Protein backbone atom coordinates (compact mmCIF):
# COMPACT_ATOMS: atom_id res chain seq x y z
CA UNK A 1 0.00 0.00 0.00
CA UNK A 2 1.30 3.44 -0.94
CA UNK A 3 2.25 5.57 2.11
CA UNK A 4 -0.04 8.46 2.98
CA UNK A 5 1.91 11.71 2.63
CA UNK A 6 1.20 14.20 5.43
CA UNK A 7 2.91 17.59 5.12
CA UNK A 8 3.22 19.44 8.43
CA UNK A 9 4.17 22.89 9.64
CA UNK A 10 7.60 22.87 11.29
CA UNK A 11 6.19 23.21 14.82
CA UNK A 12 3.97 20.13 14.44
CA UNK A 13 6.70 18.12 12.69
CA UNK A 14 9.00 18.80 15.65
CA UNK A 15 6.33 17.67 18.12
CA UNK A 16 5.97 14.34 16.28
CA UNK A 17 9.75 14.04 16.07
CA UNK A 18 10.08 14.59 19.84
CA UNK A 19 7.33 12.04 20.56
CA UNK A 20 5.01 14.69 22.01
CA UNK A 21 2.34 14.49 19.28
CA UNK A 22 0.56 11.23 18.48
CA UNK A 23 -2.33 12.31 16.25
CA UNK A 24 -2.85 14.63 13.31
CA UNK A 25 -6.11 16.54 12.79
CA UNK A 26 -7.43 17.23 9.29
CA UNK A 27 -10.79 18.29 7.87
CA UNK A 28 -12.79 15.12 7.25
CA UNK A 29 -13.58 14.62 3.59
CA UNK A 30 -12.45 12.91 0.37
CA UNK A 31 -8.74 13.21 1.25
CA UNK A 32 -8.96 12.41 4.98
CA UNK A 33 -11.44 9.63 5.81
CA UNK A 34 -11.68 5.99 6.93
CA UNK A 35 -10.82 4.71 3.46
CA UNK A 36 -7.74 6.87 2.82
CA UNK A 37 -6.55 6.63 6.44
CA UNK A 38 -6.92 2.88 6.82
CA UNK A 39 -5.43 1.41 10.01
CA UNK A 40 -2.04 -0.13 9.22
CA UNK A 41 -1.38 2.15 6.26
CA UNK A 42 2.16 3.51 6.17
CA UNK A 43 2.57 7.28 6.43
CA UNK A 44 5.32 9.76 5.68
CA UNK A 45 5.30 12.84 7.88
CA UNK A 46 7.10 15.65 6.10
CA UNK A 47 8.31 19.02 7.33
CA UNK A 48 6.55 21.01 4.63
CA UNK A 49 6.75 19.67 1.11
CA UNK A 50 10.53 19.29 0.93
CA UNK A 51 12.25 15.92 0.85
CA UNK A 52 14.92 16.61 3.44
CA UNK A 53 12.98 16.10 6.69
CA UNK A 54 10.65 13.11 6.78
CA UNK A 55 9.60 10.51 9.33
CA UNK A 56 8.06 7.13 8.55
CA UNK A 57 5.19 5.71 10.56
CA UNK A 58 1.86 3.93 10.29
CA UNK A 59 -1.75 4.67 11.11
CA UNK A 60 -2.79 2.88 14.29
CA UNK A 61 -6.27 4.36 14.74
CA UNK A 62 -8.72 6.72 13.08
CA UNK A 63 -11.69 8.66 14.43
CA UNK A 64 -14.22 11.04 12.87
CA UNK A 65 -15.13 13.70 15.42
CA UNK A 66 -17.23 16.89 15.25
CA UNK A 67 -15.00 19.95 15.71
CA UNK A 68 -17.23 21.25 18.49
CA UNK A 69 -16.36 18.21 20.67
CA UNK A 70 -12.65 19.09 20.99
CA UNK A 71 -11.06 20.89 23.92
CA UNK A 72 -10.68 24.69 23.82
CA UNK A 73 -7.12 24.67 22.46
CA UNK A 74 -7.96 22.35 19.56
CA UNK A 75 -11.20 24.24 18.86
CA UNK A 76 -9.16 27.43 18.57
CA UNK A 77 -6.69 25.76 16.18
CA UNK A 78 -9.48 24.24 14.07
CA UNK A 79 -11.36 27.54 13.86
CA UNK A 80 -8.15 29.40 12.97
CA UNK A 81 -7.38 26.92 10.19
CA UNK A 82 -10.86 26.35 8.75
CA UNK A 83 -12.87 29.39 9.88
CA UNK A 84 -15.65 27.33 11.42
CA UNK A 85 -16.41 24.64 13.97
CA UNK A 86 -19.31 23.28 11.92
CA UNK A 87 -17.20 20.54 10.36
CA UNK A 88 -16.06 17.02 11.12
CA UNK A 89 -12.41 16.37 11.86
CA UNK A 90 -10.37 13.31 10.91
CA UNK A 91 -8.21 12.32 13.88
CA UNK A 92 -5.35 10.22 12.51
CA UNK A 93 -3.36 8.39 15.20
CA UNK A 94 0.19 7.68 14.06
CA UNK A 95 2.90 5.43 15.45
CA UNK A 96 6.38 6.41 14.33
CA UNK A 97 8.84 3.76 13.25
CA UNK A 98 11.93 3.84 15.46
CA UNK A 99 15.03 5.03 13.65
CA UNK A 100 13.13 5.53 10.40
CA UNK A 101 13.69 9.25 10.11
CA UNK A 102 14.13 9.81 6.41
CA UNK A 103 16.60 12.55 5.55
CA UNK A 104 17.67 12.62 1.95
CA UNK A 105 20.79 14.39 0.81
CA UNK A 106 20.82 16.36 -2.41
CA UNK A 107 22.73 13.52 -4.11
CA UNK A 108 20.17 10.93 -2.90
CA UNK A 109 17.34 13.11 -4.25
CA UNK A 110 19.03 13.26 -7.65
CA UNK A 111 19.57 9.49 -7.63
CA UNK A 112 15.90 8.85 -6.77
CA UNK A 113 14.73 11.15 -9.56
CA UNK A 114 17.06 9.44 -12.03
CA UNK A 115 15.68 6.03 -11.04
CA UNK A 116 12.06 7.09 -11.71
C-alpha positions in Angstrom: 0.0 0.0 0.0 1.3 3.4 -0.9 2.3 5.6 2.1 0.0 8.5 3.0 1.9 11.7 2.6 1.2 14.2 5.4 2.9 17.6 5.1 3.2 19.4 8.4 4.2 22.9 9.6 7.6 22.9 11.3 6.2 23.2 14.8 4.0 20.1 14.4 6.7 18.1 12.7 9.0 18.8 15.6 6.3 17.7 18.1 6.0 14.3 16.3 9.8 14.0 16.1 10.1 14.6 19.8 7.3 12.0 20.6 5.0 14.7 22.0 2.3 14.5 19.3 0.6 11.2 18.5 -2.3 12.3 16.2 -2.8 14.6 13.3 -6.1 16.5 12.8 -7.4 17.2 9.3 -10.8 18.3 7.9 -12.8 15.1 7.3 -13.6 14.6 3.6 -12.4 12.9 0.4 -8.7 13.2 1.3 -9.0 12.4 5.0 -11.4 9.6 5.8 -11.7 6.0 6.9 -10.8 4.7 3.5 -7.7 6.9 2.8 -6.6 6.6 6.4 -6.9 2.9 6.8 -5.4 1.4 10.0 -2.0 -0.1 9.2 -1.4 2.1 6.3 2.2 3.5 6.2 2.6 7.3 6.4 5.3 9.8 5.7 5.3 12.8 7.9 7.1 15.6 6.1 8.3 19.0 7.3 6.6 21.0 4.6 6.8 19.7 1.1 10.5 19.3 0.9 12.2 15.9 0.8 14.9 16.6 3.4 13.0 16.1 6.7 10.6 13.1 6.8 9.6 10.5 9.3 8.1 7.1 8.5 5.2 5.7 10.6 1.9 3.9 10.3 -1.7 4.7 11.1 -2.8 2.9 14.3 -6.3 4.4 14.7 -8.7 6.7 13.1 -11.7 8.7 14.4 -14.2 11.0 12.9 -15.1 13.7 15.4 -17.2 16.9 15.3 -15.0 19.9 15.7 -17.2 21.2 18.5 -16.4 18.2 20.7 -12.7 19.1 21.0 -11.1 20.9 23.9 -10.7 24.7 23.8 -7.1 24.7 22.5 -8.0 22.3 19.6 -11.2 24.2 18.9 -9.2 27.4 18.6 -6.7 25.8 16.2 -9.5 24.2 14.1 -11.4 27.5 13.9 -8.1 29.4 13.0 -7.4 26.9 10.2 -10.9 26.3 8.8 -12.9 29.4 9.9 -15.6 27.3 11.4 -16.4 24.6 14.0 -19.3 23.3 11.9 -17.2 20.5 10.4 -16.1 17.0 11.1 -12.4 16.4 11.9 -10.4 13.3 10.9 -8.2 12.3 13.9 -5.3 10.2 12.5 -3.4 8.4 15.2 0.2 7.7 14.1 2.9 5.4 15.4 6.4 6.4 14.3 8.8 3.8 13.3 11.9 3.8 15.5 15.0 5.0 13.6 13.1 5.5 10.4 13.7 9.2 10.1 14.1 9.8 6.4 16.6 12.5 5.6 17.7 12.6 1.9 20.8 14.4 0.8 20.8 16.4 -2.4 22.7 13.5 -4.1 20.2 10.9 -2.9 17.3 13.1 -4.2 19.0 13.3 -7.6 19.6 9.5 -7.6 15.9 8.8 -6.8 14.7 11.1 -9.6 17.1 9.4 -12.0 15.7 6.0 -11.0 12.1 7.1 -11.7 
